[in-house]
Amino acid sequence: MSRLPLEGITVVSFEQAVAAPFATRQLADLGARVIKIERDSGDFARGYDTKVRGMASYFVWLNRSKESVVLDLKSPEGMRAARELVARADVFVQNLAPGAVERMGLGAADALALNPRLIHVSISGYGESGPYRDKKAYDLLVQCEAGLVSITGTPDQPSKVGISIADIAAGMYAYTGVLTALIQRGITGEGQRVEVSMLEALAEWMGHPYFYAEYGGQPPARTGSAHATIAPYGPYRCADGAVFLAVQNEREWERFCRDVVRDAALVDDERFRGNAARVEHRDELDAVLAPVLNTLTREEMTSRLDTAAIANAELRDIAGLSQHPQLEARDRWHDVDSPVGMLRTLVPPVTANWRVRMDPVPALGADTERVLAELALPPRESSA
């Protein structure tokens, strides 16, 4: 295996749940040594479910290639080990409750005084200042605060996104923030503080609906699986199910009319000239399309769309994702070891001239004794 980009970088993480573990797992994928500090009961994501042969699906997803070290951070011995690890680290990542690391003496100012080359990363719900600083922040709640739930769902029912998108957004910005800070440190020789909030990360992803509403006078409508501002775009029923399609511009609209609907007169229909008109007259457009598309099978409809170079997709369930022919053809699946045996997982999506690290998911405390020995500290006494 060629040398990975982050080999030689050590990350110490006081992490739990999703956002910070997502950031540090990606650092581990690229070769960083990630030392995950856990309490006796472990990262509480270990207990979210038992679906992966007794392990939690979230934990398996987010924690491969890490070292699990159990420390009692309320004891002098535990804090001595934690401070020694931070003093030796390149990166420190934490997403504990607001003020927790400051009370430990490992806030940004103290940690950088201890280790001036340290990249100190804090992930929080709402940021380290402001009136929401101490407000509890879970993914659904941040989706609500960022306005995402208000534009997601059907006209009658708002809905959250089905994955932990606020956590993932924050984790992605923390990950890229670490990479950027490491580049800057290579120039200046100095570490720095990096702060990411879930609200600010997700608010950035809300840029389009913000501009649409701020300057257009009203927010995008909730349209279920259809697109709020493009038509035709979304699911269209055919004889044996539905096909999702997307018409992006007028050239595609013309081909759609001519080669899929096979009604060239639609191109010149004033109600549908330009995307804005089609969105305004969406119900009328759908009423014109339905009698034609409803008679086609999914195979026939997909064939016509592909021939016309109109984007389309099958609605897959999770089993369909697991067996997706494109992922299989591109060799995107890999087995990783874990306390419950080998598990099939996806390779990270960036393809480059290195092969990412795919080491085991750690058992709780599996690396405690070895890491303490590296620090020349005595083994941790069992709390049992």
NUROVEX-933782 format. One record per residue (C-alpha): residue number from 1; x, y, z; residue in three letters. Coordinates in steps of 0.1 Angstrom, whole numbers, plus 2048, in hexadecimal, padded with zeros to 3 digits. Layout:
<NUM,<X,Y,Z>,'Ala'>
...
This chain:
<1,<800,800,800>,'Met'>
<2,<80D,823,7F8>,'Ser'>
<3,<811,83B,814>,'Arg'>
<4,<7F0,84B,81E>,'Leu'>
<5,<7ED,871,81F>,'Pro'>
<6,<7E9,874,845>,'Leu'>
<7,<801,859,851>,'Glu'>
<8,<815,867,86E>,'Gly'>
<9,<7F8,87E,879>,'Ile'>
<10,<7EA,875,89B>,'Thr'>
<11,<7C6,87F,8A4>,'Val'>
<12,<7B9,87E,8C8>,'Val'>
<13,<793,87F,8CA>,'Ser'>
<14,<77A,885,8E6>,'Phe'>
<15,<75E,87B,8D0>,'Glu'>
<16,<73B,86D,8D1>,'Gln'>
<17,<71D,867,8BB>,'Ala'>
<18,<721,871,896>,'Val'>
<19,<731,893,88D>,'Ala'>
<20,<754,88F,89C>,'Ala'>
<21,<756,869,896>,'Pro'>
<22,<74D,870,871>,'Phe'>
<23,<769,88A,86E>,'Ala'>
<24,<784,874,87F>,'Thr'>
<25,<77B,855,86D>,'Arg'>
<26,<782,866,84C>,'Gln'>
<27,<7A4,871,85A>,'Leu'>
<28,<7AA,84D,864>,'Ala'>
<29,<7A1,842,840>,'Asp'>
<30,<7BE,858,834>,'Leu'>
<31,<7D7,848,84C>,'Gly'>
<32,<7D5,85E,86B>,'Ala'>
<33,<7D8,84C,88C>,'Arg'>
<34,<7B7,853,89E>,'Val'>
<35,<7B7,84D,8C4>,'Ile'>
<36,<793,84D,8CF>,'Lys'>
<37,<78F,855,8F4>,'Ile'>
<38,<770,844,903>,'Glu'>
<39,<760,842,925>,'Arg'>
<40,<75B,820,936>,'Asp'>
<41,<739,81D,926>,'Ser'>
<42,<747,827,904>,'Gly'>
<43,<73C,840,8EA>,'Asp'>
<44,<716,840,8EE>,'Phe'>
<45,<712,838,8C9>,'Ala'>
<46,<71E,815,8D2>,'Arg'>
<47,<6FB,810,8E0>,'Gly'>
<48,<6E5,821,8C6>,'Tyr'>
<49,<6DB,7FF,8B8>,'Asp'>
<50,<6E6,7DB,8B5>,'Thr'>
<51,<6E0,7D5,890>,'Lys'>
<52,<703,7CC,886>,'Val'>
<53,<706,7A9,896>,'Arg'>
<54,<702,7BA,8B8>,'Gly'>
<55,<715,7DA,8B0>,'Met'>
<56,<706,7FC,8A8>,'Ala'>
<57,<703,805,884>,'Ser'>
<58,<70E,829,88A>,'Tyr'>
<59,<72C,81E,89D>,'Phe'>
<60,<738,805,883>,'Val'>
<61,<734,81F,868>,'Trp'>
<62,<747,83B,87A>,'Leu'>
<63,<763,82A,88D>,'Asn'>
<64,<778,812,879>,'Arg'>
<65,<79E,817,879>,'Ser'>
<66,<79E,828,89B>,'Lys'>
<67,<7AE,81E,8BC>,'Glu'>
<68,<796,81D,8DA>,'Ser'>
<69,<7A5,829,8FB>,'Val'>
<70,<790,82A,91B>,'Val'>
<71,<799,845,933>,'Leu'>
<72,<788,853,952>,'Asp'>
<73,<78A,878,94A>,'Leu'>
<74,<77E,880,96D>,'Lys'>
<75,<79C,870,97D>,'Ser'>
<76,<7BF,87F,97F>,'Pro'>
<77,<7CE,861,96E>,'Glu'>
<78,<7B5,863,951>,'Gly'>
<79,<7BC,888,94C>,'Met'>
<80,<7E1,883,94E>,'Arg'>
<81,<7DF,86A,932>,'Ala'>
<82,<7C7,881,91E>,'Ala'>
<83,<7DE,89F,921>,'Arg'>
<84,<7FC,88A,917>,'Glu'>
<85,<7EA,87E,8F8>,'Leu'>
<86,<7DF,8A1,8EE>,'Val'>
<87,<803,8AE,8F4>,'Ala'>
<88,<810,894,8DB>,'Arg'>
<89,<7F3,897,8C2>,'Ala'>
<90,<7F1,8AA,8A1>,'Asp'>
<91,<7CB,8AD,8A3>,'Val'>
<92,<7B2,8AD,8C0>,'Phe'>
<93,<78D,8AA,8B7>,'Val'>
<94,<771,8AD,8D0>,'Gln'>
<95,<74B,8AF,8CF>,'Asn'>
<96,<743,8AD,8F4>,'Leu'>
<97,<72A,8C3,905>,'Ala'>
<98,<732,8E9,904>,'Pro'>
<99,<74D,8F2,91E>,'Gly'>
<100,<756,8CD,926>,'Ala'>
<101,<77A,8CE,918>,'Val'>
<102,<780,8F1,926>,'Glu'>
<103,<778,8E3,949>,'Arg'>
<104,<792,8C7,942>,'Met'>
<105,<7AC,8E1,93A>,'Gly'>
<106,<7AC,8D6,915>,'Leu'>
<107,<799,8F3,905>,'Gly'>
<108,<7AA,903,8E7>,'Ala'>
<109,<7BF,91D,8FB>,'Ala'>
<110,<7CC,903,914>,'Asp'>
<111,<7D2,8E8,8FB>,'Ala'>
<112,<7E5,8FE,8E3>,'Leu'>
<113,<7FA,90B,900>,'Ala'>
<114,<802,8E6,907>,'Leu'>
<115,<808,8DE,8E2>,'Asn'>
<116,<80D,8FD,8CB>,'Pro'>
<117,<80B,8E7,8AC>,'Arg'>
<118,<7EA,8D8,8B5>,'Leu'>
<119,<7CB,8DB,89E>,'Ile'>
<120,<7AF,8DE,8B8>,'His'>
<121,<78D,8D6,8AA>,'Val'>
<122,<76C,8DB,8BB>,'Ser'>
<123,<74B,8D0,8AD>,'Ile'>
<124,<72B,8DC,8BE>,'Ser'>
<125,<706,8E0,8B7>,'Gly'>
<126,<704,906,8B5>,'Tyr'>
<127,<727,914,8BA>,'Gly'>
<128,<73B,91E,8D8>,'Glu'>
<129,<72A,940,8DD>,'Ser'>
<130,<708,94F,8D8>,'Gly'>
<131,<6E7,949,8E9>,'Pro'>
<132,<6E4,925,8DD>,'Tyr'>
<133,<707,91B,8EA>,'Arg'>
<134,<6FA,904,905>,'Asp'>
<135,<6DB,8F7,8F3>,'Lys'>
<136,<6DA,8D2,8ED>,'Lys'>
<137,<6DE,8CA,8C8>,'Ala'>
<138,<6D4,8A9,8B8>,'Tyr'>
<139,<6D2,8A4,892>,'Asp'>
<140,<6AD,8A7,88E>,'Leu'>
<141,<6AC,8C7,8A4>,'Leu'>
<142,<6C8,8D7,88F>,'Val'>
<143,<6B6,8CE,86F>,'Gln'>
<144,<698,8E1,87D>,'Cys'>
<145,<6AC,8FF,888>,'Glu'>
<146,<6BE,901,866>,'Ala'>
<147,<69D,902,854>,'Gly'>
<148,<6A3,8E1,842>,'Leu'>
<149,<684,8D0,850>,'Val'>
<150,<66E,8ED,844>,'Ser'>
<151,<677,8E6,81F>,'Ile'>
<152,<678,8C0,821>,'Thr'>
<153,<65A,8A9,81E>,'Gly'>
<154,<638,8AD,80E>,'Thr'>
<155,<621,8CC,80D>,'Pro'>
<156,<60E,8BD,82B>,'Asp'>
<157,<62A,8AF,83F>,'Gln'>
<158,<64D,8BD,846>,'Pro'>
<159,<668,8A2,84A>,'Ser'>
<160,<68B,89E,856>,'Lys'>
<161,<6A6,890,83F>,'Val'>
<162,<6AA,86A,844>,'Gly'>
<163,<6CF,86B,84E>,'Ile'>
<164,<6E2,87F,868>,'Ser'>
<165,<6E9,89B,850>,'Ile'>
<166,<6F1,8B7,869>,'Ala'>
<167,<70B,8A0,87A>,'Asp'>
<168,<719,896,859>,'Ile'>
<169,<71C,8BA,84D>,'Ala'>
<170,<72E,8C4,86C>,'Ala'>
<171,<745,8A5,86A>,'Gly'>
<172,<74E,8AD,846>,'Met'>
<173,<757,8D1,84E>,'Tyr'>
<174,<76C,8C6,86C>,'Ala'>
<175,<77E,8AD,856>,'Tyr'>
<176,<786,8C6,83B>,'Thr'>
<177,<78E,8E0,856>,'Gly'>
<178,<7A8,8C8,864>,'Val'>
<179,<7B8,8C2,842>,'Leu'>
<180,<7B9,8E8,83B>,'Thr'>
<181,<7C8,8EF,85D>,'Ala'>
<182,<7E3,8D4,858>,'Leu'>
<183,<7EC,8E4,837>,'Ile'>
<184,<7EF,906,848>,'Gln'>
<185,<803,8F8,864>,'Arg'>
<186,<81B,8EA,84B>,'Gly'>
<187,<821,90E,840>,'Ile'>
<188,<820,920,861>,'Thr'>
<189,<82B,905,879>,'Gly'>
<190,<80F,90F,890>,'Glu'>
<191,<7EF,8FD,89B>,'Gly'>
<192,<7CD,90E,89F>,'Gln'>
<193,<7AA,90B,8AA>,'Arg'>
<194,<78F,8FE,893>,'Val'>
<195,<76A,901,89C>,'Glu'>
<196,<74C,8F3,88A>,'Val'>
<197,<728,8F4,894>,'Ser'>
<198,<70C,8DD,887>,'Met'>
<199,<6F5,8FB,881>,'Leu'>
<200,<70E,90F,86D>,'Glu'>
<201,<719,8F0,859>,'Ala'>
<202,<6F5,8E8,84F>,'Leu'>
<203,<6EC,90C,84A>,'Ala'>
<204,<707,90E,82F>,'Glu'>
<205,<6F6,8F1,81E>,'Trp'>
<206,<6D6,904,81F>,'Met'>
<207,<6E4,91F,808>,'Gly'>
<208,<6CD,919,7EA>,'His'>
<209,<6AC,91A,7FD>,'Pro'>
<210,<6B9,939,811>,'Tyr'>
<211,<6C0,94D,7F2>,'Phe'>
<212,<6A0,941,7E1>,'Tyr'>
<213,<68B,94C,7FF>,'Ala'>
<214,<69F,96B,80A>,'Glu'>
<215,<69D,97B,7E7>,'Tyr'>
<216,<680,969,7D8>,'Gly'>
<217,<667,971,7F3>,'Gly'>
<218,<65C,94D,7FC>,'Gln'>
<219,<66E,92D,805>,'Pro'>
<220,<670,90F,7ED>,'Pro'>
<221,<650,8FA,7F0>,'Ala'>
<222,<651,8D8,800>,'Arg'>
<223,<64B,8C0,7E3>,'Thr'>
<224,<653,89E,7F0>,'Gly'>
<225,<669,88C,7D6>,'Ser'>
<226,<663,8A6,7BC>,'Ala'>
<227,<67B,8C4,7B8>,'His'>
<228,<66E,8E4,7C6>,'Ala'>
<229,<67D,8FA,7AA>,'Thr'>
<230,<682,8E4,78C>,'Ile'>
<231,<668,8D1,776>,'Ala'>
<232,<665,8B6,76B>,'Pro'>
<233,<67B,8A8,787>,'Tyr'>
<234,<672,88C,79E>,'Gly'>
<235,<65E,86C,79E>,'Pro'>
<236,<646,864,781>,'Tyr'>
<237,<62F,847,782>,'Arg'>
<238,<630,82D,766>,'Cys'>
<239,<61D,80D,761>,'Ala'>
<240,<631,7F8,77A>,'Asp'>
<241,<63F,811,793>,'Gly'>
<242,<651,832,790>,'Ala'>
<243,<670,840,781>,'Val'>
<244,<682,85F,78E>,'Phe'>
<245,<68D,878,773>,'Leu'>
<246,<69C,89A,771>,'Ala'>
<247,<69A,8B3,754>,'Val'>
<248,<6B4,8CE,75A>,'Gln'>
<249,<6B3,8E6,73C>,'Asn'>
<250,<6A0,8EF,71D>,'Glu'>
<251,<6B4,8D7,706>,'Arg'>
<252,<6AB,8BB,71D>,'Glu'>
<253,<686,8C6,71E>,'Trp'>
<254,<685,8C5,6F8>,'Glu'>
<255,<693,8A2,6F7>,'Arg'>
<256,<67C,897,713>,'Phe'>
<257,<65E,8A3,6FF>,'Cys'>
<258,<669,895,6DE>,'Arg'>
<259,<679,874,6E8>,'Asp'>
<260,<669,86A,70A>,'Val'>
<261,<646,878,709>,'Val'>
<262,<646,879,6E3>,'Arg'>
<263,<632,898,6E1>,'Asp'>
<264,<648,8B3,6D1>,'Ala'>
<265,<62B,8CD,6D3>,'Ala'>
<266,<632,8CF,6F9>,'Leu'>
<267,<652,8E2,6F1>,'Val'>
<268,<63F,900,6E5>,'Asp'>
<269,<623,8FF,6FF>,'Asp'>
<270,<625,921,710>,'Glu'>
<271,<61D,911,732>,'Arg'>
<272,<63D,8FE,731>,'Phe'>
<273,<656,915,720>,'Arg'>
<274,<672,918,738>,'Gly'>
<275,<677,908,75A>,'Asn'>
<276,<666,924,76E>,'Ala'>
<277,<646,91F,759>,'Ala'>
<278,<647,8F9,75D>,'Arg'>
<279,<64B,8FD,783>,'Val'>
<280,<62E,916,784>,'Glu'>
<281,<618,8FE,76F>,'His'>
<282,<625,8DE,77F>,'Arg'>
<283,<602,8CE,784>,'Asp'>
<284,<5F9,8D5,760>,'Glu'>
<285,<61A,8C7,754>,'Leu'>
<286,<615,8A7,769>,'Asp'>
<287,<5F2,8A3,75B>,'Ala'>
<288,<600,8A4,738>,'Val'>
<289,<61C,88C,73F>,'Leu'>
<290,<609,872,754>,'Ala'>
<291,<5F4,863,737>,'Pro'>
<292,<613,85B,724>,'Val'>
<293,<62B,851,73F>,'Leu'>
<294,<611,83C,751>,'Asn'>
<295,<60F,824,733>,'Thr'>
<296,<635,81D,733>,'Leu'>
<297,<646,802,747>,'Thr'>
<298,<664,80D,75C>,'Arg'>
<299,<67B,7FC,743>,'Glu'>
<300,<66B,80E,726>,'Glu'>
<301,<66C,830,737>,'Met'>
<302,<690,82C,742>,'Thr'>
<303,<69A,821,71F>,'Ser'>
<304,<689,840,710>,'Arg'>
<305,<699,857,72A>,'Leu'>
<306,<6BC,848,725>,'Asp'>
<307,<6B9,84B,6FF>,'Thr'>
<308,<6AF,86F,703>,'Ala'>
<309,<6CC,875,71C>,'Ala'>
<310,<6B4,87F,737>,'Ile'>
<311,<6C0,878,75B>,'Ala'>
<312,<6AC,85D,76C>,'Asn'>
<313,<6AE,846,78A>,'Ala'>
<314,<69F,827,79A>,'Glu'>
<315,<691,82C,7BD>,'Leu'>
<316,<6A7,813,7D1>,'Arg'>
<317,<6A2,808,7F4>,'Asp'>
<318,<6C0,801,80B>,'Ile'>
<319,<6C3,7DD,7FE>,'Ala'>
<320,<6C4,7ED,7DC>,'Gly'>
<321,<6E1,803,7E7>,'Leu'>
<322,<6F3,7E4,7F5>,'Ser'>
<323,<6F1,7D2,7D4>,'Gln'>
<324,<6F5,7F1,7BD>,'His'>
<325,<706,7E5,79D>,'Pro'>
<326,<71A,805,799>,'Gln'>
<327,<72A,802,7BC>,'Leu'>
<328,<731,7DD,7B5>,'Glu'>
<329,<741,7E5,793>,'Ala'>
<330,<757,800,7A2>,'Arg'>
<331,<762,7E9,7BF>,'Asp'>
<332,<755,800,7DA>,'Arg'>
<333,<750,7E6,7F5>,'Trp'>
<334,<76A,7DA,80D>,'His'>
<335,<76A,7C4,82C>,'Asp'>
<336,<776,7D2,84E>,'Val'>
<337,<77C,7BE,86E>,'Asp'>
<338,<769,7C5,88E>,'Ser'>
<339,<762,7B5,8B0>,'Pro'>
<340,<745,7A3,89F>,'Val'>
<341,<758,797,880>,'Gly'>
<342,<75E,7A4,85D>,'Met'>
<343,<745,7BE,851>,'Leu'>
<344,<73E,7CA,82D>,'Arg'>
<345,<741,7F0,82A>,'Thr'>
<346,<745,80A,810>,'Leu'>
<347,<767,818,806>,'Val'>
<348,<76A,83E,80B>,'Pro'>
<349,<75E,850,7EB>,'Pro'>
<350,<77F,863,7E3>,'Val'>
<351,<793,84E,7CA>,'Thr'>
<352,<7B8,858,7C7>,'Ala'>
<353,<7DA,848,7C4>,'Asn'>
<354,<7D8,83A,7E7>,'Trp'>
<355,<7C3,81E,7F5>,'Arg'>
<356,<7B2,829,814>,'Val'>
<357,<7B6,819,836>,'Arg'>
<358,<79A,801,840>,'Met'>
<359,<7A5,7F3,862>,'Asp'>
<360,<78E,7E3,87D>,'Pro'>
<361,<773,7F3,891>,'Val'>
<362,<781,7F3,8B4>,'Pro'>
<363,<772,7E2,8D3>,'Ala'>
<364,<76D,7F9,8F0>,'Leu'>
<365,<78F,800,901>,'Gly'>
<366,<7A2,7E8,8EA>,'Ala'>
<367,<7C0,7FF,8E8>,'Asp'>
<368,<7C1,80D,90B>,'Thr'>
<369,<7DF,7FA,919>,'Glu'>
<370,<7F4,7FD,8FA>,'Arg'>
<371,<7EF,823,8F7>,'Val'>
<372,<7F5,828,91D>,'Leu'>
<373,<815,814,919>,'Ala'>
<374,<820,82C,8FD>,'Glu'>
<375,<81C,848,915>,'Leu'>
<376,<830,836,930>,'Ala'>
<377,<811,836,946>,'Leu'>
<378,<805,819,95C>,'Pro'>
<379,<7E8,804,94F>,'Pro'>
<380,<7C5,810,957>,'Arg'>
<381,<7B5,7FF,974>,'Glu'>
<382,<794,7EE,96C>,'Ser'>
<383,<775,7FF,97A>,'Ser'>
<384,<765,7DD,97E>,'Ala'>
